[in-house]
Amino acid sequence: MTLKTIAVDAMGGDFGLDVTIPGALTFLQQQTDAALILVGDETKIRSALTKASASMERITICPASEVVGMDEEPTSALKNKKNSSMRVAINQIKEGQAQAAVSAGNTGALMATARFVLKTIAGIDRPAIAKFLPGRNNHVTLVLDLGANVDCNSTQLLQFAIAGSQQVAALSPENIRPRVGLLNVGTEDIKGNAAVKETHQLLQRSNLNFVGNVEGNAIFTAEVDVLVVDGFTGNAMLKSIEGAVKFVGTVVKEEFTRSWFNKLAAIIALPTLKNFKRRLDPRRFNGAIFLGLRGVVVKSHGGTDATGFCFALQEAYKAIKADSITKIQAGVAQQLTALEE
């Protein structure tokens, strides 16, 4: 059995080994055909594994003497920390030791390092941060870009659409023609700024299953499988969604603890409340993939816990299993060739 190997930046994130090690061990229990390369301070990693009574059967430790700070400038990390756990983890892909890398570290530094080490797929100018977000009927929508590229032109947005469509098709073989929507302030063709209007025209000419302009609620109504947006708007939208979910959870808790009668009602509604909490649990959707690179790199939320980090590892595992990089490369080449004809 060929193992699917993921390199893990064990030192990254707000909590480092306290999150990455238990998350990694849970992941290995769930995926018996996976192996991990834990990158970082070897002494500290071994100590954490010993404390957890972990088996080393599918674990390799790769030493790295430096750690990129969560607030460190990306250019500084790229130039001055060549032996950081983040960079060494990404190097494992380049050297053929791993098929993916996962880090909860500094997003800017991770993107800069991954782009420098792995380079972009032919036909892709810039990688995009892509993430699946939940909607009704258990539908998920892949949204990109979520912050890597603040300013995007129409060509780059088209490239995001192609890469996102290929990613969804790779992960869901039953959906070979994912529905692609372009985020706009309205569904009419005449709306939007110049870049959005130009992108709309390019998408109409492409062989993608482009359904037109959509508004922000399309994520939750299951209208599209891929939602294309520039990084500035996408990041603001994501943070708004995260804030709204926390707000709703807080309000529900406040209302059910407001009186003894409400507390009794909460007990009666407990199964429903638990299911509600599970469906909106952000940890289940932790893990954003950097689409457009010549390798699978997944960014975990820096403040997540072990459960959330395990889900980020699952995102990397699914991308490896689906051979998504090969399919994105082929899809990009095909779509760009069709547009040139």
SULDADA-V484385 format. One record per pair of residues at least 24 apart in sequence whose ideal C-beta (glycine too) atoms are under 6 Angstrom apart, sorted by the first residue. I is the first residue (numbers start at 1). J is the second residue. D is the distance in whole Angstrom. If there is no record, write none. Layout:
I_J_D, I_J_D
This chain:
1_33_6, 3_33_6, 3_35_4, 4_34_5, 4_320_5, 5_35_5, 5_98_5, 5_99_6, 6_36_6, 6_98_6, 6_100_5, 6_102_6, 6_316_5, 7_37_4, 7_39_6, 7_89_4, 7_92_4, 7_98_4, 7_101_4, 8_36_6, 8_38_5, 8_102_5, 9_39_6, 9_85_5, 9_86_5, 9_89_5, 9_103_4, 9_105_6, 10_38_5, 10_39_6, 10_40_4, 10_45_6, 11_40_4, 11_67_5, 11_85_4, 12_86_6, 12_103_5, 12_104_5, 12_105_3, 13_104_3, 13_302_5, 14_302_5, 14_303_5, 17_48_5, 19_305_6, 19_306_5, 19_309_5, 20_309_6, 21_48_4, 22_306_4, 23_306_4, 23_309_3, 23_310_4, 25_52_6, 25_54_5, 26_310_5, 27_310_5, 27_313_4, 28_58_6, 31_317_6, 34_317_6, 37_62_5, 37_92_6, 37_98_6, 39_64_5, 39_85_5, 39_88_5, 39_89_4, 40_64_5, 40_85_4, 64_88_4, 68_105_5, 68_106_5, 68_109_5, 70_106_5, 70_302_6, 72_106_6, 74_108_4, 74_109_5, 74_112_4, 77_109_4, 78_112_5, 78_113_6, 78_116_6, 86_110_6, 86_113_6, 87_113_5, 90_114_5, 90_117_5, 93_295_4, 99_320_5, 100_296_4, 100_316_4, 100_320_5, 101_297_5, 102_298_5, 102_312_5, 102_313_6, 102_316_5, 104_300_4, 104_302_5, 107_299_6, 110_299_6, 111_148_6, 114_290_6, 114_293_6, 114_297_5, 118_293_5, 118_294_5, 118_295_4, 119_294_6, 120_292_5, 121_292_6, 121_294_6, 121_329_5, 121_332_6, 123_332_4, 123_336_5, 124_159_5, 124_292_4, 125_156_5, 126_156_6, 127_290_5, 127_292_4, 127_293_5, 128_160_5, 128_291_5, 128_292_6, 129_288_5, 130_164_6, 130_289_5, 130_291_5, 131_288_4, 132_285_6, 133_219_5, 135_219_6, 135_220_5, 135_222_5, 136_222_6, 137_222_6, 139_222_4, 141_219_5, 141_224_6, 141_227_5, 142_168_5, 142_226_5, 143_227_5, 145_231_4, 145_234_5, 146_234_4, 146_235_5, 146_238_5, 147_231_5, 147_235_4, 148_231_5, 149_231_4, 150_231_5, 150_232_4, 152_230_4, 153_195_6, 154_195_5, 154_198_4, 154_199_4, 154_202_6, 157_199_4, 157_228_6, 158_202_5, 160_228_5, 161_208_6, 161_228_5, 162_332_5, 162_335_5, 163_291_5, 163_292_5, 163_328_5, 164_226_4, 165_208_5, 165_226_5, 166_327_5, 166_328_4, 166_331_4, 167_291_6, 167_324_5, 168_225_5, 168_226_6, 170_322_4, 170_324_4, 170_327_4, 171_318_6, 171_322_5, 177_209_4, 178_225_4, 178_226_5, 179_209_5, 179_211_5, 179_224_5, 179_225_5, 180_208_5, 180_210_5, 180_226_5, 181_211_6, 181_214_4, 181_218_6, 181_224_4, 181_227_5, 182_213_5, 182_228_5, 183_227_6, 183_229_4, 184_213_4, 187_213_5, 206_335_6, 207_338_5, 245_280_5, 283_307_5, 283_308_4, 283_311_6, 284_311_6, 286_311_5, 286_312_5, 287_311_6, 287_312_3, 287_315_4
